[in-house]
Amino acid sequence: MFGLLFFILFTPGVSEFICSSSDLEMSYTFCDSTAHSFMFNLTPCSTKNKPVWKADLTWVPRSDIHFLKIVFNVWYDGAKALLWKELLCSGADDEYSLCGTLKGETLDSAFDIKGSRFEFPKGNYSIVVQGFSDDSENNMLICLNFTMIVK
């Protein structure tokens, strides 16, 4: 049983289910072919009543996190809808708990996603989230491709 669970959770290319409800389906895959130790959960599984989503992240990074730049690319029904970049860790006076995590350490974090303040139009969303350890975006630490279907 443990071997099967390990295979499912850490195998590249396998779609990981996040949630499904009457109005929302979410899953993700890794963009690269390297195995990752990563889990992501989101509640509530809904876009109704503009909820604040509670996210839980568990990740074992493959390198130290002293600098972390996150890039979000969002497509809605095949058209590019948003490009957003955010510097989370710069190595000095970092406010996020993941900053300073060392290679091989388990990072457990819970946080709110308040981006649901607006109503999502029905349709298919593709959200690519990339994490870089340099400002030039050459050294990628992680890349996830989220699929979100709003019904």
Disulfide bonds with the S-S distance in Angstrom:
Cys19-Cys45 2.25
Cys31-Cys143 2.17
Cys89-Cys99 1.98
